[in-house]
Amino acid sequence: MILNPSILALLISSLLIGFMVFYSAVYGAQILRKWDITSGSELQLTLERKTYLISTILSYFLGIQLISLFLFVFTVDSLCSLFVGAMCAVGALTVNGFGYPTLLLKLVNFILAGLWLIINHADNAGYDYPLIRKKYALLVVLTPLILAESALEITYFLQMKPDIITSCCGSLFSPASRGIASEIAAAPVFAMKITFAVAMGLTLLTGTLFLLKGRLAALFALLSGGTFIISLVSLISFISLYIYEMPSHHCPFCILQKEYHYIGYPLYATLLLGAVTGMGVGVLVPFRKRASLADTLPGFQRRLALTSVISWLLFTLLSLWPMLFTSFRLGD
């Protein structure tokens, strides 16, 4: 096992988050069975006293969960120099079979944790806990995923050995290799550019219409989720090529390094923020008719939509900048 401050921070936070989420889910299961806001029983009063405290504490831990995705990526990228053949996070993630599953679960849990925080904020704005069953039902779904992530992450770092020879990103994201990464890298560039432009244009359009008219919330949320996936594919397919100014370098991790001004971090941050807040707008649509949320929820949805639209615009500008202001052209 390799130890450094970042790994220790990840391991400790992983254990604490796993414990807190599990404890909250146990409590949440009790709420799902026995919550009755119209009751004045001792059990109901106890549940009401506990739920605000637990929700508040859990919000901080899930906030840490969001940050842990970026800390994890930063950590594995910084470890690449320890392994023969590694040049970026790709090499560190492939030193054993637990690296990529951990990263994938962290990505999924980032989105679900972000949606839980959105629902929790809306619930706290209502005087009668209108969304309490919904947020704890989501927590019950999220808990096994976070526990699985913690187990994978701990195993990944425990099984990491510096004498392992690993592979570089060039072999994984090469069109000549096999696998989903190589298939994305080999996707037709022109078709991907059109797909990305259409998806982003529709997302920005529906988001703007929601801000102006309060309509198309569900469509905006759906497009935000789809554009998130298309943008990830586009990063590998063609956006990264302009950043590296190389026609065959498709790695989505090297953009996190100093040589490329760490541009990967704002790219991924705006991408994730745009997706989560955009999907959050749609998640809240079914609850707009709740009496206790009628005054607060529309304004909260608009703030989410504004955040999402700004994030998508920033991601688009960051992606277009190297295409427009470098001498590199695909096909030159």
C-alpha positions in Angstrom: 0.0 0.0 0.0 1.2 3.5 -0.8 0.4 6.2 1.8 0.4 10.0 1.4 -1.8 12.7 2.9 -4.3 12.7 0.0 -4.8 8.9 0.3 -5.2 9.1 4.0 -7.8 11.9 3.6 -9.7 9.8 1.1 -9.7 6.7 3.3 -10.8 8.5 6.4 -13.5 10.5 4.6 -14.7 7.3 2.9 -15.2 5.5 6.2 -16.9 8.5 7.8 -19.2 9.1 4.9 -20.1 5.4 4.7 -20.9 5.2 8.4 -23.0 8.4 8.4 -24.9 7.5 5.3 -25.6 4.0 6.7 -26.8 5.4 10.0 -29.0 7.9 8.3 -30.5 5.3 6.0 -31.4 3.1 9.0 -33.2 6.1 10.4 -34.7 6.9 7.1 -36.2 3.4 6.8 -38.0 4.1 10.1 -39.3 7.3 8.7 -40.6 5.6 5.5 -42.5 3.2 7.7 -43.8 5.4 10.5 -43.7 9.0 9.6 -47.1 10.8 10.0 -47.0 14.5 10.2 -50.6 14.7 11.4 -49.8 12.5 14.4 -48.9 14.0 17.8 -47.5 10.7 19.1 -44.2 10.6 21.0 -42.7 8.6 18.2 -43.6 11.2 15.6 -42.2 14.0 17.8 -39.0 12.1 18.3 -38.7 11.6 14.5 -39.3 15.3 13.9 -36.6 16.3 16.4 -34.0 13.9 14.9 -34.7 14.5 11.2 -33.5 18.1 11.0 -30.2 17.3 12.9 -29.5 14.2 10.8 -30.4 15.9 7.5 -28.1 18.8 8.4 -25.1 16.6 9.3 -25.7 14.4 6.3 -25.7 17.4 4.0 -22.1 18.2 5.2 -21.0 14.6 4.6 -22.5 14.4 1.2 -20.9 17.7 0.4 -17.6 16.0 1.2 -18.7 13.2 -1.0 -18.9 15.6 -3.9 -15.4 17.0 -3.2 -14.0 13.5 -2.8 -14.4 12.8 -6.6 -12.0 15.6 -7.5 -9.6 14.7 -4.6 -9.6 11.1 -5.9 -8.8 12.1 -9.5 -6.1 14.5 -8.3 -4.6 11.8 -6.1 -4.4 9.1 -8.7 -3.0 11.6 -11.2 -0.3 12.6 -8.7 0.6 8.9 -8.2 1.4 8.2 -11.8 5.1 8.9 -11.4 5.4 5.9 -9.1 4.5 3.3 -11.7 6.5 2.2 -14.7 4.6 2.9 -17.9 2.2 5.4 -16.4 2.0 9.0 -17.6 -1.3 10.2 -16.1 -4.2 9.0 -14.0 -4.9 6.2 -16.5 -1.7 4.3 -15.4 -2.6 4.6 -11.7 -6.2 3.5 -12.2 -5.0 0.4 -14.0 -2.6 -0.9 -11.4 -5.3 -3.2 -10.2 -8.9 -4.0 -11.0 -10.5 -1.6 -8.5 -9.4 1.8 -9.9 -12.0 2.3 -12.7 -14.9 0.8 -10.8 -14.2 3.2 -8.0 -14.1 6.2 -10.3 -17.3 5.1 -12.0 -19.1 4.8 -8.7 -17.8 8.1 -7.5 -19.2 9.7 -10.6 -22.6 8.1 -10.2 -22.7 8.9 -6.4 -21.7 12.5 -7.2 -24.8 12.9 -9.3 -27.1 11.1 -6.8 -25.7 12.9 -3.8 -26.1 16.3 -5.6 -29.7 15.5 -6.3 -30.3 14.4 -2.7 -28.9 17.8 -1.5 -31.2 19.6 -3.9 -34.3 17.6 -2.6 -33.2 18.1 1.0 -32.9 21.9 0.5 -36.4 22.0 -1.0 -37.7 19.9 1.9 -36.2 22.2 4.5 -38.0 25.1 2.9 -41.4 23.6 3.6 -43.0 23.9 7.1 -44.3 20.3 7.1 -41.4 18.3 5.7 -43.2 17.8 2.4 -40.4 15.8 0.7 -39.1 13.8 3.7 -40.2 10.4 2.4 -38.8 11.2 -1.1 -35.4 12.2 0.2 -35.0 9.2 2.5 -36.2 6.9 -0.2 -33.4 8.3 -2.4 -31.0 7.9 0.5 -31.9 4.2 0.8 -31.0 3.8 -2.9 -27.8 5.8 -2.5 -26.5 4.1 0.6 -25.5 0.7 -0.9 -23.8 2.6 -3.7 -21.7 4.7 -1.3 -20.9 1.7 0.8 -19.8 -0.2 -2.3 -17.7 2.8 -3.4 -16.0 2.9 0.0 -15.2 -0.8 -0.1 -13.8 -0.4 -3.7 -11.8 2.7 -2.8 -10.2 1.1 0.3 -9.4 -2.1 -1.6 -8.0 -0.1 -4.5 -5.5 1.8 -2.3 -4.7 -1.2 -0.2 -3.9 -3.3 -3.2 -1.8 -0.6 -4.9 1.9 -1.7 -5.2 4.6 0.5 -6.7 6.5 -2.3 -8.4 3.6 -2.9 -10.9 4.2 -2.2 -14.6 1.1 -0.5 -16.0 0.0 1.1 -19.3 -0.2 4.6 -20.5 -3.2 6.5 -21.8 -2.0 6.2 -25.4 -2.6 2.5 -25.5 -6.1 2.7 -23.8 -7.5 5.6 -25.9 -6.0 4.5 -29.1 -8.4 3.7 -32.0 -6.3 0.6 -32.7 -7.0 -0.9 -29.3 -10.2 -2.6 -28.1 -12.7 -1.5 -25.6 -15.3 1.3 -25.1 -12.6 3.9 -24.7 -11.0 3.1 -28.1 -14.5 3.1 -29.7 -15.2 6.6 -28.4 -11.8 7.8 -29.6 -12.5 6.3 -33.0 -15.9 8.0 -33.3 -16.3 10.3 -36.4 -15.2 13.7 -35.4 -17.6 15.7 -37.6 -20.6 13.6 -36.4 -19.6 14.1 -32.8 -19.2 17.9 -33.3 -22.7 18.1 -34.7 -24.1 16.0 -31.9 -22.4 18.1 -29.3 -23.5 21.3 -30.8 -27.2 20.2 -31.2 -27.3 18.8 -27.7 -25.7 21.8 -26.0 -27.8 24.2 -28.1 -31.1 22.5 -27.1 -30.1 22.3 -23.5 -29.3 26.0 -23.4 -32.5 26.9 -25.3 -34.8 24.9 -23.0 -33.0 26.2 -19.9 -33.4 29.8 -21.1 -37.1 29.2 -21.9 -37.6 27.8 -18.4 -36.0 30.9 -16.9 -38.2 33.1 -19.0 -41.5 31.2 -19.0 -41.3 28.6 -16.3 -41.9 25.8 -18.8 -40.1 22.8 -20.2 -38.5 21.9 -16.8 -38.7 18.1 -17.4 -37.3 18.4 -20.9 -34.5 20.7 -19.6 -33.6 18.1 -17.0 -33.7 15.2 -19.5 -31.5 17.2 -21.9 -29.0 18.1 -19.1 -28.5 14.4 -18.4 -28.1 13.5 -22.1 -25.8 16.4 -22.7 -23.6 15.3 -19.8 -23.0 12.0 -21.4 -22.5 13.5 -24.9 -20.0 16.1 -23.4 -18.0 13.3 -21.8 -17.8 11.5 -25.1 -17.0 14.7 -26.9 -14.1 15.4 -24.5 -12.5 12.1 -25.5 -13.5 12.2 -29.2 -12.4 15.7 -30.3 -12.2 18.4 -27.6 -9.1 16.9 -26.0 -7.4 16.9 -29.4 -7.5 20.7 -29.6 -6.2 21.1 -26.1 -3.3 18.8 -26.7 -2.9 20.0 -30.3 -2.3 16.4 -31.3 -4.6 14.4 -33.7 -4.2 11.1 -31.8 -4.2 12.1 -28.1 -7.7 11.4 -26.7 -6.9 11.0 -23.0 -9.5 12.7 -20.7 -7.0 12.8 -17.8 -3.9 14.5 -19.1 -5.9 17.8 -19.3 -5.7 17.7 -15.5 -2.0 18.3 -15.5 0.1 21.4 -15.3 1.3 21.2 -18.9 -2.3 22.0 -20.0 -2.9 24.6 -17.2 -5.1 22.2 -15.3 -8.0 23.1 -17.7 -9.5 19.7 -17.0 -10.7 20.7 -13.5 -12.9 23.7 -14.6 -14.1 21.6 -17.5 -15.2 18.7 -15.3 -16.5 21.0 -12.6 -18.8 23.0 -14.9 -19.9 19.8 -16.6 -20.9 18.1 -13.4 -22.5 21.3 -12.0 -24.5 21.9 -15.1 -25.8 18.3 -15.2 -26.7 18.0 -11.5 -28.5 21.4 -11.2 -30.2 20.9 -14.6 -31.5 17.5 -13.6 -32.4 18.9 -10.2 -34.9 21.3 -11.9 -36.8 18.3 -13.3 -36.6 16.3 -10.1 -38.6 19.0 -8.3 -41.3 19.4 -10.9 -43.8 16.9 -9.3 -43.8 18.8 -6.0 -44.6 22.3 -7.2 -48.2 21.9 -6.2 -47.4 21.1 -2.6 -49.0 23.9 -0.5 -45.9 24.4 1.7 -43.6 24.7 -1.3 -45.8 26.9 -3.6 -44.0 30.1 -2.6 -40.4 28.8 -2.4 -40.0 26.0 -5.0 -40.4 28.0 -8.3 -37.7 30.4 -7.2 -35.4 27.6 -6.1 -35.9 25.9 -9.5 -35.0 29.1 -11.3 -31.8 29.5 -9.3 -30.9 25.9 -10.2 -31.7 26.5 -13.9 -29.6 29.7 -13.9 -26.7 27.9 -12.3 -27.0 25.1 -14.9 -27.3 27.4 -17.9 -24.2 29.4 -16.7 -22.3 26.2 -16.1 -23.1 24.8 -19.6 -22.1 28.1 -21.1 -18.8 28.1 -19.3 -18.1 24.5 -20.3 -18.9 25.4 -23.9 -16.6 28.4 -23.9 -13.8 26.4 -22.3 -14.2 23.7 -24.9 -14.4 26.2 -27.8 -11.4 28.3 -26.8 -8.7 25.9 -28.0 -10.6 25.2 -31.2 -10.9 28.9 -32.0 -7.6 30.4 -30.7 -5.0 27.8 -31.6 -3.4 27.1 -34.9 -4.1 23.4 -34.6 -6.7 22.1 -37.1 -7.9 18.5 -37.4 -6.9 17.2 -40.8 -3.9 19.6 -41.2 
